[in-house]
Amino acid sequence: MGSDLRVEYTALGDAVNVAARMEQTAEPDTVRVTGHTLSLTQGLFEAKELGPIEVKGKAEPVPAYQVMRYIGTESTEDLAP
């Protein structure tokens, strides 16, 4: 059964591990992100600093933030990489 054309992908690596830990440690109905992720949003969200959390596989605690609300932006032009 099956097909040779079927391909499955699995996400691996540090970013996936840290994202999973942020999700696992977040309170119900909240979004928790790292400082790095928050910086990539370029001020689109208001966030509350939660302090560093221990993450398995990381030597140092990771700064964590709770996303509070979407602030938005006047233009999406400055969101381009």
N, C-alpha and C positions, 0 to 999 in steps of 0.2 A: 504494500500500500504506500501511497505517497508519491512524490514527484522529485526528480533530481533538480527541478527548478526552484523548489522551496528553500528559502534561506531564512535563518533565524539570527537575530543580532542580540547581543547582551552588552549592556553598558557596564564598563569596569573602570576602576581607577580612583584616585584620590577625590576628585570632584564629586563622584557618585557617592562615595563613602561619607563625605562631609555633608552632602545634601540629605542623605538618609538620616544622619544623626540629628540634623536640624529639624527634620520632619518628626522624628521620634520624640524629641524633647519639647516640641511645641505644645502649648495648651490646646484643648479642643477648640475648633473654629478660629484658630489664629494661624498666622504665617510667620515663621522664624527664618531668618537668613543670616549669613555671615557678613562681616564688614566688607569683604571683597565683593560679594554679590550686591550689597547695597550701593557701593561706589559705582558699580557698572550701570545702575539705573539712572545716574546723573541727576539726582534730586527729584525724581518723579514721584517718590513716596515719602511720607512722613513716617519715621520709625523711632521706637523707644529702645534705648540701649539697655540690654539685659546683663551685660558683663560677659566675661569669658566662660566658656564651658569646656569640660574635658571631652575630647573626642578620641575614641579608640584608634590607635595607629598614628596619632599626631603627638609629637614630642611636647608641644606647647598648647595651652588652652586656646580655643578659637573664639574671637569676639562674636557675640550673638546679638541680634536686634529683632524686635517684633515689629512687623509692618503694621502701622496704625491706619493709614488711609492713603489714597491716591491723591496726589497734588496736581499732576498734569503738567503740561507745558504749552506754550503758545504755538510752537512749531515742532514738527518732528524732524526737521532738517538736521538738527544737531544730534540726533540719535544714530546717524549713520556711523558705521565703524571707521 
